[in-house]
Amino acid sequence: MHTIIQSFNKLKNYCEKEDFRGWDPYDGLNSRVFRFFQMHRFRILRLAWIQLFKRSHINFRKITLVDKGYNPKGLGLFLTAYCNIYKTNKDPEALKMIHLLAKKILGVKSTGYSGSCWGYNFDWQSRLEYMPKYTPTIVATSFVACSLLDAYDCTGEKQYYEAAESSCKFILNDLNRTNRNNGFIFSYSPLDNMRVYNASLLGSKLLARVYSYNKDLTLYEAAKSSVIACVSTQRDNGSWLFGEDPIQNWVDSFHTGYKLESISEYMKYTNDRSFEENVKLGFDYYMKNFFLSDGTPKYYDNKTYPIDIHCPAQLFTTLFRLGVFKDNKQIADKVMGWMINNMQDKKSSYFYYQINPGRVSRIPYMRWGQAWVMYGMSFYFLSLSENNK
């Protein structure tokens, strides 16, 4: 336990020293060199440039003039982490950080939409779409708004709740919907009609949580419709594909964790227990297919590599949200030990991005790596605290 606390404190100190600013796997289009040569005008060049930055274990960001920045979702993850610290030990320094991060988050909202919403601090080109920086997404907005609700629970500061409640208007009014199986799937952003199951479920989670405060049945009904549609896509073995498009037909670890915790949180906040068997079946698949007996975290259900820092970090959140940490503490401890021993830099204390056979990406991504590990580890400590009450 001492090793885990020491690891967490070293990471926390690193992030505070960096003022929570950093690079991201997908921030290549922020390169001033790329824009100087007008390469951002061409879709194929945008896609290739992003993939080069994401896949390379060499960090080209300094030489191509990509500045470190604040990522709104990363700030939300840090905010929840500090809220969990405060819930665990009532540390007054954690309370100060809660207010500091919440105010940063309120200062980077995307504008021009029905309610509070957040996107990423970089342009993003995928195979399916292009999103300019700060285009709000259901994923970023859900994580950030839930972190503001965490801050509200800790502080009673009404503006944090009001911003989170306002986010529901963005989800209900600005996102597109695809009807499926007596329900519907929320789009990823206002610019698309993507059917990404974990994303829609994260929206359900936020709507259900705000419903638990204000009892607005509109939120409950929309949340349930999204859960119904996404749960209907669960396969007989308990797994889900990432999304509905043919190029989204993989099954991975951390997005499976998102789905499980979102459905579980929906049931918790609405008292609708209709989907317990789906969560039970999905969790059984998750535990059997994404973690080896020695604690090695797998990325996909059918292969281990790349080992991505998201995969071990998400486990602790999933176990906490589903209320099954105590029953799975042995594997949680193994995964935690593996993550610290193999993915934390011995000198600088940040966590690596990915491990591949014969190659390690040691780039210190702030949102993807450091924020996510702090977030996950804080749920490990919160689980221990609640189990010891």
LOLO-322184 format. One line per 2 residues: for each residue z, y, x of C-alpha. Coordinates in nm, 3 decimals, always signed. Each point is the difference from the previous one (the first is absolute). Example, Ala and Ser with C-alpha at 12.3 -4.5 7.8 and 13.67 -1.06 7.14 Angstrom:
2
+0.780,-0.450,+1.230 ~ -0.066,+0.344,+0.137
END
This chain:
389
+0.000,+0.000,+0.000 ~ +0.076,+0.237,+0.288
-0.357,-0.046,+0.127 ~ -0.146,+0.094,-0.339
+0.215,+0.312,-0.033 ~ -0.085,+0.102,+0.356
-0.371,-0.053,-0.066 ~ +0.015,+0.207,-0.319
+0.187,+0.287,+0.163 ~ -0.245,+0.013,+0.290
-0.291,+0.016,-0.244 ~ +0.173,+0.267,-0.210
+0.060,+0.211,+0.311 ~ -0.366,-0.038,+0.102
-0.124,+0.114,-0.342 ~ +0.238,+0.294,-0.018
-0.102,+0.108,+0.350 ~ -0.365,-0.008,-0.111
+0.099,+0.196,-0.313 ~ -0.166,-0.279,-0.207
-0.347,+0.115,+0.111 ~ -0.247,-0.247,+0.141
-0.335,-0.175,-0.003 ~ -0.132,-0.248,-0.254
-0.240,-0.297,+0.026 ~ -0.243,+0.182,-0.230
+0.016,+0.357,+0.134 ~ -0.310,-0.012,+0.222
-0.192,+0.248,-0.216 ~ +0.260,+0.264,+0.093
-0.163,+0.009,+0.343 ~ -0.115,+0.349,+0.087
-0.261,-0.152,+0.232 ~ -0.145,-0.207,-0.286
-0.030,+0.310,-0.216 ~ -0.133,+0.222,+0.279
-0.304,-0.226,+0.032 ~ -0.043,-0.009,-0.381
+0.037,-0.379,-0.009 ~ +0.221,+0.024,-0.310
-0.310,+0.076,-0.209 ~ -0.122,-0.360,+0.015
+0.167,-0.285,-0.190 ~ -0.086,-0.273,+0.250
+0.138,+0.206,+0.290 ~ +0.320,+0.074,-0.193
+0.052,-0.368,-0.072 ~ -0.077,-0.109,+0.357
+0.222,+0.270,+0.152 ~ +0.298,-0.096,-0.216
-0.044,-0.370,+0.077 ~ -0.022,+0.074,+0.372
+0.331,+0.186,-0.008 ~ +0.168,-0.254,-0.226
-0.107,-0.314,+0.187 ~ +0.028,+0.116,+0.361
+0.320,-0.063,+0.192 ~ -0.094,+0.305,+0.210
+0.115,+0.331,-0.149 ~ -0.293,+0.244,+0.007
+0.182,+0.268,-0.196 ~ +0.105,+0.227,+0.285
-0.342,+0.018,+0.160 ~ -0.175,+0.049,-0.337
+0.251,+0.264,-0.111 ~ +0.173,-0.169,-0.292
+0.326,+0.183,-0.058 ~ +0.320,-0.167,-0.113
+0.087,+0.093,-0.356 ~ +0.224,-0.050,-0.299
-0.115,-0.283,-0.227 ~ +0.139,+0.050,-0.354
+0.047,-0.372,-0.062 ~ +0.167,-0.036,+0.338
+0.240,+0.281,-0.091 ~ +0.077,-0.183,-0.324
+0.079,-0.321,+0.186 ~ +0.231,+0.188,+0.236
+0.168,+0.171,-0.295 ~ +0.079,-0.330,-0.169
+0.128,-0.139,+0.330 ~ +0.247,+0.286,+0.038
+0.104,-0.038,-0.365 ~ +0.075,-0.368,+0.072
+0.202,+0.102,+0.306 ~ +0.197,+0.243,-0.214
+0.061,-0.263,-0.269 ~ +0.126,-0.236,+0.268
+0.248,+0.225,+0.181 ~ +0.000,+0.353,-0.156
-0.102,+0.144,+0.337 ~ -0.011,+0.383,-0.036
-0.276,+0.018,+0.263 ~ -0.213,-0.228,-0.218
+0.060,+0.238,-0.292 ~ -0.133,+0.289,+0.209
-0.311,-0.202,+0.084 ~ -0.051,-0.082,-0.369
-0.025,+0.369,-0.086 ~ -0.216,+0.076,+0.304
-0.252,-0.273,-0.079 ~ -0.006,+0.067,-0.373
-0.085,+0.364,+0.064 ~ -0.276,-0.100,+0.242
-0.142,-0.229,-0.269 ~ +0.005,+0.271,-0.265
-0.189,+0.221,+0.241 ~ -0.295,-0.238,+0.047
-0.089,-0.074,-0.363 ~ -0.366,-0.017,-0.092
-0.100,+0.275,-0.243 ~ -0.232,+0.027,-0.299
+0.122,-0.304,-0.195 ~ +0.205,-0.062,-0.313
+0.320,-0.069,+0.188 ~ +0.156,-0.038,+0.342
-0.203,-0.231,+0.222 ~ -0.061,-0.079,+0.364
-0.274,-0.136,+0.226 ~ -0.053,-0.057,+0.371
-0.040,+0.264,+0.269 ~ -0.344,-0.122,+0.108
-0.348,-0.058,-0.140 ~ -0.051,-0.369,-0.070
-0.323,-0.197,-0.018 ~ +0.012,-0.362,-0.119
-0.281,-0.236,-0.086 ~ +0.038,+0.101,-0.366
+0.079,+0.371,+0.004 ~ +0.064,+0.325,+0.183
+0.320,+0.199,-0.061 ~ +0.053,+0.347,+0.145
+0.345,+0.064,+0.148 ~ +0.280,+0.049,-0.250
-0.196,-0.164,-0.281 ~ +0.294,-0.135,-0.201
+0.028,-0.374,-0.045 ~ +0.214,-0.214,-0.224
+0.149,-0.175,+0.305 ~ +0.109,+0.309,+0.192
+0.119,+0.172,-0.317 ~ +0.204,-0.300,-0.114
+0.179,-0.042,+0.333 ~ +0.067,+0.372,+0.035
+0.117,+0.051,-0.359 ~ +0.230,-0.301,+0.020
+0.148,+0.141,+0.321 ~ +0.070,+0.327,-0.182
+0.179,-0.197,-0.271 ~ +0.203,-0.167,+0.275
+0.086,+0.347,+0.128 ~ +0.091,+0.116,-0.350
+0.231,-0.300,-0.043 ~ +0.175,+0.088,+0.326
+0.022,+0.376,-0.043 ~ -0.040,+0.089,-0.366
-0.255,+0.264,+0.105 ~ -0.202,+0.053,-0.318
-0.320,+0.123,+0.167 ~ -0.044,-0.342,+0.160
+0.012,-0.170,-0.339 ~ -0.230,+0.256,-0.159
-0.266,-0.052,+0.267 ~ +0.018,-0.378,-0.043
-0.013,+0.023,-0.378 ~ -0.302,+0.230,+0.027
-0.179,-0.269,+0.204 ~ -0.026,-0.210,-0.313
-0.236,+0.261,-0.146 ~ -0.228,-0.049,+0.299
-0.004,-0.376,-0.052 ~ -0.055,+0.020,-0.377
-0.247,+0.288,-0.010 ~ -0.195,+0.011,+0.327
-0.058,-0.364,+0.092 ~ -0.279,-0.210,-0.148
+0.066,-0.326,-0.185 ~ -0.182,-0.331,-0.023
+0.083,-0.210,-0.304 ~ +0.093,-0.359,+0.085
+0.163,-0.279,-0.203 ~ +0.178,+0.210,-0.264
+0.108,+0.254,+0.259 ~ -0.156,+0.224,+0.260
-0.008,+0.058,+0.376 ~ +0.059,+0.349,+0.138
-0.253,+0.124,+0.255 ~ +0.103,+0.064,+0.359
-0.080,+0.371,-0.019 ~ -0.161,+0.244,-0.245
-0.328,-0.043,+0.189 ~ -0.056,-0.373,-0.056
+0.023,-0.296,-0.232 ~ +0.138,-0.248,+0.250
+0.206,-0.286,-0.142 ~ +0.267,-0.059,+0.266
+0.282,-0.200,-0.155 ~ +0.288,+0.104,+0.224
-0.096,+0.366,-0.042 ~ +0.001,-0.014,-0.379
+0.331,-0.188,+0.005 ~ +0.158,+0.265,+0.222
-0.097,+0.248,-0.269 ~ +0.170,-0.222,-0.258
+0.312,-0.008,+0.213 ~ +0.020,+0.381,+0.012
-0.068,+0.042,-0.372 ~ +0.267,-0.257,-0.084
+0.254,+0.164,+0.228 ~ -0.053,+0.345,-0.151
+0.017,-0.160,-0.347 ~ +0.347,-0.125,+0.091
+0.104,+0.367,+0.033 ~ -0.182,+0.174,-0.286
-0.076,-0.288,-0.243 ~ -0.354,+0.125,-0.060
-0.171,-0.297,-0.169 ~ -0.340,+0.120,+0.118
+0.104,-0.087,+0.356 ~ +0.132,-0.340,-0.099
-0.313,-0.091,-0.195 ~ -0.236,+0.104,+0.281
+0.210,-0.182,+0.259 ~ -0.003,-0.319,-0.204
-0.375,+0.017,-0.062 ~ -0.061,+0.019,+0.375
+0.238,-0.288,+0.071 ~ -0.166,-0.215,-0.268
-0.345,+0.058,+0.149 ~ +0.106,-0.064,+0.360
+0.216,-0.303,-0.078 ~ -0.295,-0.158,-0.183
-0.185,-0.010,+0.335 ~ +0.271,-0.210,+0.169
-0.141,-0.336,+0.105 ~ +0.151,-0.336,-0.091
+0.164,-0.040,+0.341 ~ +0.182,+0.332,-0.040
-0.220,+0.214,+0.225 ~ -0.202,+0.312,-0.074
-0.319,+0.123,+0.159 ~ +0.020,+0.352,+0.137
-0.241,+0.138,-0.259 ~ -0.280,-0.070,-0.241
-0.301,+0.099,+0.211 ~ -0.167,-0.291,+0.184
+0.083,+0.161,+0.336 ~ +0.371,+0.007,-0.095
+0.040,-0.376,-0.034 ~ +0.276,-0.063,+0.254
+0.369,-0.084,-0.044 ~ +0.237,+0.175,+0.241
+0.372,+0.026,+0.059 ~ +0.114,+0.356,-0.056
-0.220,+0.074,-0.301 ~ +0.138,-0.316,-0.158
+0.346,+0.144,+0.066 ~ -0.102,+0.325,-0.171
-0.109,-0.191,-0.310 ~ +0.317,-0.205,-0.021
+0.237,+0.291,+0.043 ~ -0.196,+0.219,-0.242
+0.010,-0.257,-0.280 ~ +0.367,-0.066,+0.069
+0.080,+0.372,-0.007 ~ -0.197,+0.039,-0.324
+0.216,-0.270,-0.160 ~ +0.319,+0.154,+0.137
-0.070,+0.348,-0.132 ~ -0.142,-0.099,-0.340
+0.214,-0.309,-0.067 ~ -0.323,-0.183,-0.084
+0.038,-0.346,+0.155 ~ -0.345,-0.126,-0.105
-0.125,-0.053,+0.353 ~ +0.286,-0.189,+0.165
-0.203,-0.318,+0.043 ~ -0.283,+0.193,+0.163
+0.240,+0.150,+0.253 ~ +0.164,-0.335,+0.065
-0.334,-0.172,+0.060 ~ -0.129,+0.288,+0.212
+0.314,+0.018,+0.210 ~ -0.012,-0.373,+0.069
-0.358,+0.039,+0.123 ~ +0.097,+0.305,+0.207
+0.282,-0.174,+0.184 ~ -0.191,-0.323,+0.062
-0.322,+0.156,+0.124 ~ +0.083,+0.316,+0.197
+0.287,-0.090,+0.234 ~ +0.019,-0.279,+0.258
+0.322,-0.192,+0.056 ~ +0.081,+0.196,+0.317
-0.032,+0.334,-0.181 ~ -0.359,+0.080,+0.103
-0.156,+0.214,-0.277 ~ -0.357,-0.082,-0.107
-0.249,+0.258,-0.125 ~ -0.212,-0.225,-0.222
+0.097,-0.310,-0.195 ~ -0.258,-0.206,+0.190
+0.039,+0.141,+0.354 ~ +0.266,+0.169,+0.208
-0.183,+0.271,+0.193 ~ +0.000,+0.289,+0.016
+0.379,+0.017,-0.011 ~ +0.052,+0.343,-0.152
+0.328,+0.192,+0.003 ~ -0.027,+0.051,-0.378
+0.042,-0.374,-0.061 ~ +0.350,-0.058,+0.138
+0.125,+0.343,-0.110 ~ -0.101,-0.055,-0.364
+0.198,-0.326,-0.025 ~ +0.339,+0.174,-0.004
-0.106,+0.235,-0.280 ~ -0.140,-0.287,-0.206
+0.319,-0.204,+0.036 ~ +0.213,+0.297,-0.102
-0.213,+0.098,-0.301 ~ -0.008,-0.358,-0.131
+0.374,-0.044,+0.055 ~ -0.049,-0.308,+0.217
+0.108,+0.126,+0.342 ~ +0.315,-0.210,+0.017
-0.188,-0.324,-0.074 ~ -0.262,+0.080,+0.265
+0.213,+0.167,+0.266 ~ -0.071,-0.273,+0.257
-0.376,+0.061,+0.001 ~ +0.059,+0.377,-0.027
+0.208,-0.013,+0.318 ~ -0.267,-0.206,+0.178
-0.275,+0.243,-0.101 ~ +0.216,+0.297,+0.101
+0.070,-0.154,+0.339 ~ -0.367,-0.085,+0.055
-0.108,+0.353,-0.094 ~ +0.251,+0.166,+0.235
-0.067,-0.236,+0.291 ~ -0.378,+0.006,-0.024
-0.099,+0.335,-0.153 ~ +0.253,+0.261,+0.116
-0.082,+0.182,+0.321 ~ +0.274,-0.060,+0.254
-0.026,+0.348,+0.153 ~ -0.084,+0.239,-0.284
+0.147,-0.204,-0.292 ~ -0.290,+0.053,-0.241
-0.170,-0.301,-0.162 ~ -0.348,-0.126,+0.082
-0.282,-0.003,-0.253 ~ -0.153,-0.347,+0.036
-0.002,-0.312,+0.213 ~ -0.315,-0.205,+0.050
-0.052,-0.297,+0.232 ~ +0.001,+0.143,+0.352
+0.020,+0.361,-0.117 ~ +0.269,+0.231,-0.136
-0.062,+0.339,-0.161 ~ +0.291,+0.210,+0.124
-0.109,+0.325,-0.163 ~ +0.307,+0.164,-0.160
-0.129,+0.061,-0.352 ~ +0.256,+0.201,-0.195
-0.071,-0.087,-0.365 ~ -0.135,-0.349,+0.046
+0.253,-0.117,+0.254 ~ +0.309,+0.212,+0.049
+0.049,+0.120,-0.359 ~ -0.059,-0.346,-0.135
+0.245,-0.169,+0.236 ~ +0.272,+0.259,-0.070
-0.063,-0.048,-0.370 ~ +0.014,-0.380,+0.021
+0.301,-0.016,+0.231 ~ +0.191,+0.241,-0.224
-0.042,-0.248,-0.285 ~ +0.136,-0.274,+0.227
+0.316,+0.204,+0.056 ~ +0.022,+0.096,-0.367
-0.024,-0.367,-0.094 ~ +0.286,-0.088,+0.233
+0.207,+0.288,-0.137 ~ -0.051,-0.099,-0.363
+0.062,-0.369,+0.069 ~ +0.332,+0.087,+0.167
+0.132,+0.199,-0.294
END
